Amino acid sequence: MDGLIFALLGAVLIAAFGWTRSRYADFLAQSPEDYATGGPQFDVRRHLNGPLICEGVIFGPMGRVSSRFVGEFDCRWEGNTGTMDEVFTYCDGSQQTRAWRLTIGNDGKILARADDVEGDGTGQQTGSSVQLKYKFRLPEASGGHVLDTVDWMYLAPNGTIVNRSQFRKYGIKVAELVATMRPANTEMKEAA
């Protein structure tokens, strides 16, 4: 009987530790206010404008790289309303396209829509960061699951944007993406 009590108490403590860590010391614990001061100011209309190149990797649920990609973006703004057309080419040769429709409020709040996003995505640009939250629907070839997504974009001093995204199903992280975005006219050497 004592062993069962200790096992249950241990399970409760582990669950409480996991919840506390994710709430206060993990990727999801970040808030836009954490980046309100210091560093360059991220203005989506300025920094996500014109042709951009995006390079990144996707990590599977066990933390190993499951895919690599290059994206070509074309971003256009009229006032506080913008369109970001994306074409991704993956390491297996497959391609994926997406068209984001973005609206920025005077308070920095972001409304984001795309055909593979369920409902409206919401976000906030604050200081040197942008946060977006949305429900992303995977292509049918990948199961068609809807994943809770949190994107964080951080503006580096040279204008490069570093993007980190986590994808969750039922609160469990199933994938993570890390990428950089930069103006397309910045040259990179091709890997040998």
FENRAZI-V34629 format. One line per field, one symbol per residue. ss: DSSP state (@ for helix, = for strand, . for the rest). phi: phi as a letter, one per 30 degrees, with the letter a starting at -180 (. if undefined). burial: + if it has 16 or more other ideal C-beta (glycine too) atoms within 10 Angstrom, else -. A space follows every 50 residues. Layout:
# FENRAZI-V34629
ss=???
phi=???
burial=???
This chain:
# FENRAZI-V34629
ss=.@@@@@@@@@@@@@@@@@@@@@@@..@@@..@@@@........@@@@..= =========.....==============..==========....====== ====....=====...==========..=========..@@@...===== =====.....=========..============.........
phi=.ddddddddddddddddddddddbbbedddbeddcdbiidddcedcdcbi dbcbbabccddcicdcababcccbcbbbiccbbbdbbcccddjdbbbabd ccbcddcidbcbbadccdicdbaacbhcbbcbbacccddedcjidccdbb cbcbddedjdcccbbbcbbhicdcabbbbcbaeddddbdddd
burial=---------------------------+---+--+------+-++-+++- -+++-+-++-------+-+-+-+-+-+----+-+-+-+---------+-+ -+-+---+-+-+-+--+---+-++++++++++-+-+++--------++++ +++++-----+-+++++-----+-+++-+-++----------
